[in-house]
Amino acid sequence: MSDNLQKALPCGCLVDTHRDFLGRVVGTIVTRGEQCPRTEHASGQVVIMPGREHARPE
Ligand SMILES: [Zn+2]
């Protein structure tokens, strides 16, 4: 997969994904979802992407 993809989180936020220095996929919040309940999902914040598909390759 590409290391730079825009993805929508389940909460509605749009993030730019990339890998951090540990190989995890993280997302930088681009647009906050209108229904998003997470206060940490402010524009410019970096969050670790959830889910098995984003796990570090073995
Ligand atoms: Zn959110």
N, CA, C, O and the ligand as a Tripos MOL2 file, in Angstrom:
@<TRIPOS>MOLECULE
protein
  233   231    59     0     0
PROTEIN
NO_CHARGES

@<TRIPOS>ATOM
      1 N           0.8220   -1.1880    0.0000 N.3       1 MET1
      2 CA          0.0000    0.0000    0.0000 C.3       1 MET1
      3 C           0.8590    1.2410    0.0000 C.2       1 MET1
      4 O           2.0080    1.2030    0.4400 O.2       1 MET1
      5 N           0.3350    2.3040   -0.4720 N.am      2 SER2
      6 CA          1.0600    3.5680   -0.4460 C.3       2 SER2
      7 C           1.2200    4.0490    0.9880 C.2       2 SER2
      8 O           0.3690    3.7900    1.8390 O.2       2 SER2
      9 N           2.2940    4.7370    1.2430 N.am      3 ASP3
     10 CA          2.5160    5.2620    2.5870 C.3       3 ASP3
     11 C           1.8150    6.5910    2.8040 C.2       3 ASP3
     12 O           1.7870    7.1040    3.9230 O.2       3 ASP3
     13 N           1.2600    7.1400    1.7660 N.am      4 ASN4
     14 CA          0.5890    8.4290    1.9200 C.3       4 ASN4
     15 C          -0.7950    8.3810    1.3000 C.2       4 ASN4
     16 O          -0.9760    8.6060    0.1040 O.2       4 ASN4
     17 N          -1.7600    8.0800    2.1470 N.am      5 LEU5
     18 CA         -3.1360    7.9620    1.6950 C.3       5 LEU5
     19 C          -4.0230    8.7990    2.5940 C.2       5 LEU5
     20 O          -3.7710    8.9250    3.7930 O.2       5 LEU5
     21 N          -5.0460    9.3590    2.0140 N.am      6 GLN6
     22 CA         -6.0480   10.0010    2.8490 C.3       6 GLN6
     23 C          -7.1190    8.9820    3.1610 C.2       6 GLN6
     24 O          -7.6180    8.2880    2.2750 O.2       6 GLN6
     25 N          -7.4690    8.8990    4.4450 N.am      7 LYS7
     26 CA         -8.4790    7.9400    4.8610 C.3       7 LYS7
     27 C          -9.4700    8.6100    5.7850 C.2       7 LYS7
     28 O          -9.1540    9.5720    6.4850 O.2       7 LYS7
     29 N         -10.6790    8.0750    5.7690 N.am      8 ALA8
     30 CA        -11.6910    8.5500    6.7080 C.3       8 ALA8
     31 C         -11.7320    7.5960    7.8950 C.2       8 ALA8
     32 O         -11.8050    6.3800    7.7200 O.2       8 ALA8
     33 N         -11.6850    8.1450    9.0850 N.am      9 LEU9
     34 CA        -11.8150    7.3350   10.2930 C.3       9 LEU9
     35 C         -13.2940    7.0310   10.5380 C.2       9 LEU9
     36 O         -14.1670    7.7130   10.0030 O.2       9 LEU9
     37 N         -13.5750    5.9970   11.3560 N.am     10 PRO10
     38 CA        -14.9780    5.6680   11.6700 C.3      10 PRO10
     39 C         -15.7360    6.8470   12.2790 C.2      10 PRO10
     40 O         -16.9550    6.9410   12.1370 O.2      10 PRO10
     41 N         -15.0300    7.7320   12.9460 N.am     11 CYS11
     42 CA        -15.6910    8.8740   13.5830 C.3      11 CYS11
     43 C         -15.9830    9.9910   12.5910 C.2      11 CYS11
     44 O         -16.6490   10.9680   12.9340 O.2      11 CYS11
     45 N         -15.4870    9.8530   11.3560 N.am     12 GLY12
     46 CA        -15.7920   10.8550   10.3470 C.3      12 GLY12
     47 C         -14.6460   11.7930   10.0190 C.2      12 GLY12
     48 O         -14.7210   12.5690    9.0670 O.2      12 GLY12
     49 N         -13.5870   11.7210   10.8080 N.am     13 CYS13
     50 CA        -12.4350   12.5790   10.5370 C.3      13 CYS13
     51 C         -11.6740   12.0810    9.3060 C.2      13 CYS13
     52 O         -11.6330   10.8820    9.0300 O.2      13 CYS13
     53 N         -11.0790   13.0120    8.5790 N.am     14 LEU14
     54 CA        -10.2460   12.6700    7.4320 C.3      14 LEU14
     55 C          -8.7910   12.8650    7.8260 C.2      14 LEU14
     56 O          -8.4140   13.9110    8.3540 O.2      14 LEU14
     57 N          -7.9770   11.8470    7.5660 N.am     15 VAL15
     58 CA         -6.5690   11.9130    7.9560 C.3      15 VAL15
     59 C          -5.6580   11.6320    6.7630 C.2      15 VAL15
     60 O          -6.0350   10.9320    5.8230 O.2      15 VAL15
     61 N          -4.4640   12.1860    6.8220 N.am     16 ASP16
     62 CA         -3.3740   11.8150    5.9260 C.3      16 ASP16
     63 C          -2.5660   10.7450    6.6330 C.2      16 ASP16
     64 O          -2.0210   10.9900    7.7090 O.2      16 ASP16
     65 N          -2.4810    9.5460    6.0350 N.am     17 THR17
     66 CA         -1.7520    8.4800    6.7110 C.3      17 THR17
     67 C          -0.3160    8.4140    6.2240 C.2      17 THR17
     68 O          -0.0100    8.7280    5.0730 O.2      17 THR17
     69 N           0.5500    8.0000    7.1260 N.am     18 HIS18
     70 CA          1.9590    7.7600    6.7920 C.3      18 HIS18
     71 C           2.5290    6.8890    7.8900 C.2      18 HIS18
     72 O           1.8750    6.6650    8.9080 O.2      18 HIS18
     73 N           3.7330    6.3990    7.6980 N.am     19 ARG19
     74 CA          4.3440    5.5370    8.7090 C.3      19 ARG19
     75 C           5.2630    6.3500    9.6080 C.2      19 ARG19
     76 O           5.9770    7.2480    9.1630 O.2      19 ARG19
     77 N           5.2180    6.0030   10.8890 N.am     20 ASP20
     78 CA          6.1270    6.6730   11.8100 C.3      20 ASP20
     79 C           7.4350    5.8990   11.8830 C.2      20 ASP20
     80 O           7.6280    4.9300   11.1500 O.2      20 ASP20
     81 N           8.3250    6.3210   12.7590 N.am     21 PHE21
     82 CA          9.6580    5.7020   12.8060 C.3      21 PHE21
     83 C           9.6260    4.2720   13.3170 C.2      21 PHE21
     84 O          10.6140    3.5500   13.1780 O.2      21 PHE21
     85 N           8.5180    3.8490   13.9040 N.am     22 LEU22
     86 CA          8.3840    2.4690   14.3650 C.3      22 LEU22
     87 C           7.6880    1.5910   13.3290 C.2      22 LEU22
     88 O           7.5060    0.3950   13.5570 O.2      22 LEU22
     89 N           7.3030    2.1640   12.2090 N.am     23 GLY23
     90 CA          6.6500    1.3970   11.1720 C.3      23 GLY23
     91 C           5.1470    1.3110   11.3370 C.2      23 GLY23
     92 O           4.4670    0.6210   10.5770 O.2      23 GLY23
     93 N           4.6350    2.0100   12.3270 N.am     24 ARG24
     94 CA          3.1840    2.0270   12.5020 C.3      24 ARG24
     95 C           2.5790    3.0420   11.5420 C.2      24 ARG24
     96 O           3.2130    4.0270   11.1650 O.2      24 ARG24
     97 N           1.3260    2.7720   11.1560 N.am     25 VAL25
     98 CA          0.6180    3.7490   10.3440 C.3      25 VAL25
     99 C          -0.0610    4.7450   11.2690 C.2      25 VAL25
    100 O          -0.8410    4.3710   12.1440 O.2      25 VAL25
    101 N           0.2420    5.9900   11.0670 N.am     26 VAL26
    102 CA         -0.3840    7.0470   11.8500 C.3      26 VAL26
    103 C          -1.0950    7.9940   10.8970 C.2      26 VAL26
    104 O          -0.8000    8.0380    9.7020 O.2      26 VAL26
    105 N          -2.0230    8.7380   11.4400 N.am     27 GLY27
    106 CA         -2.7870    9.6630   10.6150 C.3      27 GLY27
    107 C          -2.7530   11.0670   11.1990 C.2      27 GLY27
    108 O          -2.9280   11.2690   12.4000 O.2      27 GLY27
    109 N          -2.5270   12.0090   10.3310 N.am     28 THR28
    110 CA         -2.6040   13.4140   10.7330 C.3      28 THR28
    111 C          -3.9890   13.9380   10.3710 C.2      28 THR28
    112 O          -4.4070   13.8640    9.2150 O.2      28 THR28
    113 N          -4.6840   14.4580   11.3500 N.am     29 ILE29
    114 CA         -6.0440   14.9200   11.1170 C.3      29 ILE29
    115 C          -6.0310   16.1020   10.1400 C.2      29 ILE29
    116 O          -5.3830   17.1220   10.3740 O.2      29 ILE29
    117 N          -6.7660   15.9290    9.0410 N.am     30 VAL30
    118 CA         -6.8830   17.0000    8.0510 C.3      30 VAL30
    119 C          -8.1870   17.7620    8.2670 C.2      30 VAL30
    120 O          -8.2110   18.9890    8.3580 O.2      30 VAL30
    121 N          -9.2620   16.9960    8.3450 N.am     31 THR31
    122 CA        -10.5770   17.5900    8.5570 C.3      31 THR31
    123 C         -11.2810   16.8300    9.6650 C.2      31 THR31
    124 O         -11.3480   15.6010    9.6330 O.2      31 THR31
    125 N         -11.7910   17.5330   10.6180 N.am     32 ARG32
    126 CA        -12.4820   16.8680   11.7080 C.3      32 ARG32
    127 C         -13.9260   16.5670   11.3230 C.2      32 ARG32
    128 O         -14.6300   17.4120   10.7690 O.2      32 ARG32
    129 N         -14.3580   15.3170   11.6380 N.am     33 GLY33
    130 CA        -15.7280   14.9270   11.3410 C.3      33 GLY33
    131 C         -16.7240   15.7000   12.1860 C.2      33 GLY33
    132 O         -16.4760   16.0070   13.3520 O.2      33 GLY33
    133 N         -17.8420   16.0040   11.5760 N.am     34 GLU34
    134 CA        -18.8530   16.7790   12.2920 C.3      34 GLU34
    135 C         -19.4050   16.0130   13.4900 C.2      34 GLU34
    136 O         -19.8280   16.6100   14.4800 O.2      34 GLU34
    137 N         -19.3960   14.6720   13.3880 N.am     35 GLN35
    138 CA        -19.9440   13.8570   14.4630 C.3      35 GLN35
    139 C         -18.8570   13.3500   15.4020 C.2      35 GLN35
    140 O         -19.1500   12.5900   16.3250 O.2      35 GLN35
    141 N         -17.6170   13.7530   15.1850 N.am     36 CYS36
    142 CA        -16.5160   13.1820   15.9580 C.3      36 CYS36
    143 C         -16.6000   13.5740   17.4290 C.2      36 CYS36
    144 O         -16.6710   14.7560   17.7620 O.2      36 CYS36
    145 N         -16.5910   12.5520   18.3200 N.am     37 PRO37
    146 CA        -16.6610   12.8280   19.7610 C.3      37 PRO37
    147 C         -15.2850   12.9620   20.4120 C.2      37 PRO37
    148 O         -15.1920   13.2380   21.6080 O.2      37 PRO37
    149 N         -14.2000   12.7670   19.6230 N.am     38 ARG38
    150 CA        -12.8590   12.7010   20.2100 C.3      38 ARG38
    151 C         -12.2230   14.0840   20.2060 C.2      38 ARG38
    152 O         -11.9630   14.6600   19.1500 O.2      38 ARG38
    153 N         -11.9800   14.6020   21.3900 N.am     39 THR39
    154 CA        -11.4000   15.9420   21.4860 C.3      39 THR39
    155 C          -9.9780   15.9810   20.9530 C.2      39 THR39
    156 O          -9.4950   17.0360   20.5420 O.2      39 THR39
    157 N          -9.2940   14.8170   20.9590 N.am     40 GLU40
    158 CA         -7.9070   14.7960   20.4790 C.3      40 GLU40
    159 C          -7.8130   14.8330   18.9570 C.2      40 GLU40
    160 O          -6.7170   14.9650   18.4110 O.2      40 GLU40
    161 N          -8.9380   14.7170   18.2710 N.am     41 HIS41
    162 CA         -8.9360   14.7340   16.8090 C.3      41 HIS41
    163 C          -9.0450   16.1570   16.2540 C.2      41 HIS41
    164 O          -9.8830   16.4480   15.4000 O.2      41 HIS41
    165 N          -8.1910   17.0180   16.7560 N.am     42 ALA42
    166 CA         -8.1690   18.3770   16.2370 C.3      42 ALA42
    167 C          -7.2830   18.4100   14.9950 C.2      42 ALA42
    168 O          -6.3910   17.5760   14.8400 O.2      42 ALA42
    169 N          -7.5280   19.3580   14.1270 N.am     43 SER43
    170 CA         -6.7530   19.4770   12.9000 C.3      43 SER43
    171 C          -5.2690   19.5780   13.2190 C.2      43 SER43
    172 O          -4.8480   20.3930   14.0400 O.2      43 SER43
    173 N          -4.4780   18.7310   12.5510 N.am     44 GLY44
    174 CA         -3.0290   18.7480   12.7610 C.3      44 GLY44
    175 C          -2.5410   17.7500   13.7800 C.2      44 GLY44
    176 O          -1.3390   17.5050   13.8810 O.2      44 GLY44
    177 N          -3.4690   17.1550   14.5550 N.am     45 GLN45
    178 CA         -3.0640   16.1590   15.5410 C.3      45 GLN45
    179 C          -2.7580   14.8400   14.8600 C.2      45 GLN45
    180 O          -3.3500   14.5130   13.8310 O.2      45 GLN45
    181 N          -1.8350   14.0830   15.4330 N.am     46 VAL46
    182 CA         -1.4580   12.7930   14.8810 C.3      46 VAL46
    183 C          -2.0260   11.6860   15.7610 C.2      46 VAL46
    184 O          -1.8430   11.6890   16.9780 O.2      46 VAL46
    185 N          -2.7190   10.7400   15.1280 N.am     47 VAL47
    186 CA         -3.2970    9.6160   15.8550 C.3      47 VAL47
    187 C          -2.7920    8.3210   15.2350 C.2      47 VAL47
    188 O          -2.5110    8.2630   14.0380 O.2      47 VAL47
    189 N          -2.6810    7.2790   16.0640 N.am     48 ILE48
    190 CA         -2.3060    5.9640   15.5490 C.3      48 ILE48
    191 C          -3.5390    5.3160   14.9430 C.2      48 ILE48
    192 O          -4.6020    5.2710   15.5640 O.2      48 ILE48
    193 N          -3.3860    4.8140   13.7200 N.am     49 MET49
    194 CA         -4.5270    4.2120   13.0510 C.3      49 MET49
    195 C          -4.8640    2.8780   13.6990 C.2      49 MET49
    196 O          -3.9710    2.0700   13.9570 O.2      49 MET49
    197 N          -6.1480    2.6390   13.9640 N.am     50 PRO50
    198 CA         -6.5680    1.3830   14.5720 C.3      50 PRO50
    199 C          -6.6600    0.2680   13.5400 C.2      50 PRO50
    200 O          -6.7110    0.5210   12.3360 O.2      50 PRO50
    201 N          -6.6800   -0.9690   14.0290 N.am     51 GLY51
    202 CA         -7.0120   -2.0800   13.1520 C.3      51 GLY51
    203 C          -5.8290   -2.9080   12.7010 C.2      51 GLY51
    204 O          -4.7020   -2.4250   12.5890 O.2      51 GLY51
    205 N          -6.1250   -4.1760   12.4450 N.am     52 ARG52
    206 CA         -5.1150   -5.1510   12.0630 C.3      52 ARG52
    207 C          -4.4120   -4.7570   10.7650 C.2      52 ARG52
    208 O          -3.2180   -5.0080   10.6040 O.2      52 ARG52
    209 N          -5.1360   -4.1520    9.8580 N.am     53 GLU53
    210 CA         -4.5260   -3.8400    8.5590 C.3      53 GLU53
    211 C          -3.3800   -2.8400    8.6940 C.2      53 GLU53
    212 O          -2.5530   -2.6980    7.7940 O.2      53 GLU53
    213 N          -3.3460   -2.1500    9.8340 N.am     54 HIS54
    214 CA         -2.3060   -1.1630   10.0310 C.3      54 HIS54
    215 C          -1.1920   -1.6660   10.9570 C.2      54 HIS54
    216 O          -0.2750   -0.9250   11.3090 O.2      54 HIS54
    217 N          -1.2940   -2.9240   11.3350 N.am     55 ALA55
    218 CA         -0.2770   -3.4680   12.2320 C.3      55 ALA55
    219 C           1.0840   -3.5030   11.5380 C.2      55 ALA55
    220 O           1.1870   -3.5470   10.3130 O.2      55 ALA55
    221 N           2.1040   -3.4830   12.3630 N.am     56 ARG56
    222 CA          3.4630   -3.5090   11.8170 C.3      56 ARG56
    223 C           3.6970   -4.8450   11.1310 C.2      56 ARG56
    224 O           3.3750   -5.8870   11.7020 O.2      56 ARG56
    225 N           4.2410   -4.8440    9.9400 N.am     57 PRO57
    226 CA          4.5130   -6.1090    9.2370 C.3      57 PRO57
    227 C           5.5060   -6.9500   10.0140 C.2      57 PRO57
    228 O           6.4840   -6.4280   10.5500 O.2      57 PRO57
    229 N           5.2570   -8.2680   10.0790 N.am     58 GLU58
    230 CA          6.1690   -9.1540   10.8170 C.3      58 GLU58
    231 C           7.3960   -9.4450    9.9960 C.2      58 GLU58
    232 O           8.2820  -10.1720   10.4460 O.2      58 GLU58
    233 ZN        -12.3490   11.8390   14.9350 Zn       59 ZN59
@<TRIPOS>BOND
     1     1     2 1
     2     2     3 1
     3     3     4 2
     4     3     5 am
     5     5     6 1
     6     6     7 1
     7     7     8 2
     8     7     9 am
     9     9    10 1
    10    10    11 1
    11    11    12 2
    12    11    13 am
    13    13    14 1
    14    14    15 1
    15    15    16 2
    16    15    17 am
    17    17    18 1
    18    18    19 1
    19    19    20 2
    20    19    21 am
    21    21    22 1
    22    22    23 1
    23    23    24 2
    24    23    25 am
    25    25    26 1
    26    26    27 1
    27    27    28 2
    28    27    29 am
    29    29    30 1
    30    30    31 1
    31    31    32 2
    32    31    33 am
    33    33    34 1
    34    34    35 1
    35    35    36 2
    36    35    37 am
    37    37    38 1
    38    38    39 1
    39    39    40 2
    40    39    41 am
    41    41    42 1
    42    42    43 1
    43    43    44 2
    44    43    45 am
    45    45    46 1
    46    46    47 1
    47    47    48 2
    48    47    49 am
    49    49    50 1
    50    50    51 1
    51    51    52 2
    52    51    53 am
    53    53    54 1
    54    54    55 1
    55    55    56 2
    56    55    57 am
    57    57    58 1
    58    58    59 1
    59    59    60 2
    60    59    61 am
    61    61    62 1
    62    62    63 1
    63    63    64 2
    64    63    65 am
    65    65    66 1
    66    66    67 1
    67    67    68 2
    68    67    69 am
    69    69    70 1
    70    70    71 1
    71    71    72 2
    72    71    73 am
    73    73    74 1
    74    74    75 1
    75    75    76 2
    76    75    77 am
    77    77    78 1
    78    78    79 1
    79    79    80 2
    80    79    81 am
    81    81    82 1
    82    82    83 1
    83    83    84 2
    84    83    85 am
    85    85    86 1
    86    86    87 1
    87    87    88 2
    88    87    89 am
    89    89    90 1
    90    90    91 1
    91    91    92 2
    92    91    93 am
    93    93    94 1
    94    94    95 1
    95    95    96 2
    96    95    97 am
    97    97    98 1
    98    98    99 1
    99    99   100 2
   100    99   101 am
   101   101   102 1
   102   102   103 1
   103   103   104 2
   104   103   105 am
   105   105   106 1
   106   106   107 1
   107   107   108 2
   108   107   109 am
   109   109   110 1
   110   110   111 1
   111   111   112 2
   112   111   113 am
   113   113   114 1
   114   114   115 1
   115   115   116 2
   116   115   117 am
   117   117   118 1
   118   118   119 1
   119   119   120 2
   120   119   121 am
   121   121   122 1
   122   122   123 1
   123   123   124 2
   124   123   125 am
   125   125   126 1
   126   126   127 1
   127   127   128 2
   128   127   129 am
   129   129   130 1
   130   130   131 1
   131   131   132 2
   132   131   133 am
   133   133   134 1
   134   134   135 1
   135   135   136 2
   136   135   137 am
   137   137   138 1
   138   138   139 1
   139   139   140 2
   140   139   141 am
   141   141   142 1
   142   142   143 1
   143   143   144 2
   144   143   145 am
   145   145   146 1
   146   146   147 1
   147   147   148 2
   148   147   149 am
   149   149   150 1
   150   150   151 1
   151   151   152 2
   152   151   153 am
   153   153   154 1
   154   154   155 1
   155   155   156 2
   156   155   157 am
   157   157   158 1
   158   158   159 1
   159   159   160 2
   160   159   161 am
   161   161   162 1
   162   162   163 1
   163   163   164 2
   164   163   165 am
   165   165   166 1
   166   166   167 1
   167   167   168 2
   168   167   169 am
   169   169   170 1
   170   170   171 1
   171   171   172 2
   172   171   173 am
   173   173   174 1
   174   174   175 1
   175   175   176 2
   176   175   177 am
   177   177   178 1
   178   178   179 1
   179   179   180 2
   180   179   181 am
   181   181   182 1
   182   182   183 1
   183   183   184 2
   184   183   185 am
   185   185   186 1
   186   186   187 1
   187   187   188 2
   188   187   189 am
   189   189   190 1
   190   190   191 1
   191   191   192 2
   192   191   193 am
   193   193   194 1
   194   194   195 1
   195   195   196 2
   196   195   197 am
   197   197   198 1
   198   198   199 1
   199   199   200 2
   200   199   201 am
   201   201   202 1
   202   202   203 1
   203   203   204 2
   204   203   205 am
   205   205   206 1
   206   206   207 1
   207   207   208 2
   208   207   209 am
   209   209   210 1
   210   210   211 1
   211   211   212 2
   212   211   213 am
   213   213   214 1
   214   214   215 1
   215   215   216 2
   216   215   217 am
   217   217   218 1
   218   218   219 1
   219   219   220 2
   220   219   221 am
   221   221   222 1
   222   222   223 1
   223   223   224 2
   224   223   225 am
   225   225   226 1
   226   226   227 1
   227   227   228 2
   228   227   229 am
   229   229   230 1
   230   230   231 1
   231   231   232 2
@<TRIPOS>SUBSTRUCTURE
     1 MET1         2 RESIDUE 1 A MET
     2 SER2         6 RESIDUE 1 A SER
     3 ASP3        10 RESIDUE 1 A ASP
     4 ASN4        14 RESIDUE 1 A ASN
     5 LEU5        18 RESIDUE 1 A LEU
     6 GLN6        22 RESIDUE 1 A GLN
     7 LYS7        26 RESIDUE 1 A LYS
     8 ALA8        30 RESIDUE 1 A ALA
     9 LEU9        34 RESIDUE 1 A LEU
    10 PRO10       38 RESIDUE 1 A PRO
    11 CYS11       42 RESIDUE 1 A CYS
    12 GLY12       46 RESIDUE 1 A GLY
    13 CYS13       50 RESIDUE 1 A CYS
    14 LEU14       54 RESIDUE 1 A LEU
    15 VAL15       58 RESIDUE 1 A VAL
    16 ASP16       62 RESIDUE 1 A ASP
    17 THR17       66 RESIDUE 1 A THR
    18 HIS18       70 RESIDUE 1 A HIS
    19 ARG19       74 RESIDUE 1 A ARG
    20 ASP20       78 RESIDUE 1 A ASP
    21 PHE21       82 RESIDUE 1 A PHE
    22 LEU22       86 RESIDUE 1 A LEU
    23 GLY23       90 RESIDUE 1 A GLY
    24 ARG24       94 RESIDUE 1 A ARG
    25 VAL25       98 RESIDUE 1 A VAL
    26 VAL26      102 RESIDUE 1 A VAL
    27 GLY27      106 RESIDUE 1 A GLY
    28 THR28      110 RESIDUE 1 A THR
    29 ILE29      114 RESIDUE 1 A ILE
    30 VAL30      118 RESIDUE 1 A VAL
    31 THR31      122 RESIDUE 1 A THR
    32 ARG32      126 RESIDUE 1 A ARG
    33 GLY33      130 RESIDUE 1 A GLY
    34 GLU34      134 RESIDUE 1 A GLU
    35 GLN35      138 RESIDUE 1 A GLN
    36 CYS36      142 RESIDUE 1 A CYS
    37 PRO37      146 RESIDUE 1 A PRO
    38 ARG38      150 RESIDUE 1 A ARG
    39 THR39      154 RESIDUE 1 A THR
    40 GLU40      158 RESIDUE 1 A GLU
    41 HIS41      162 RESIDUE 1 A HIS
    42 ALA42      166 RESIDUE 1 A ALA
    43 SER43      170 RESIDUE 1 A SER
    44 GLY44      174 RESIDUE 1 A GLY
    45 GLN45      178 RESIDUE 1 A GLN
    46 VAL46      182 RESIDUE 1 A VAL
    47 VAL47      186 RESIDUE 1 A VAL
    48 ILE48      190 RESIDUE 1 A ILE
    49 MET49      194 RESIDUE 1 A MET
    50 PRO50      198 RESIDUE 1 A PRO
    51 GLY51      202 RESIDUE 1 A GLY
    52 ARG52      206 RESIDUE 1 A ARG
    53 GLU53      210 RESIDUE 1 A GLU
    54 HIS54      214 RESIDUE 1 A HIS
    55 ALA55      218 RESIDUE 1 A ALA
    56 ARG56      222 RESIDUE 1 A ARG
    57 PRO57      226 RESIDUE 1 A PRO
    58 GLU58      230 RESIDUE 1 A GLU
    59 ZN59       233 GROUP 0 **** ****
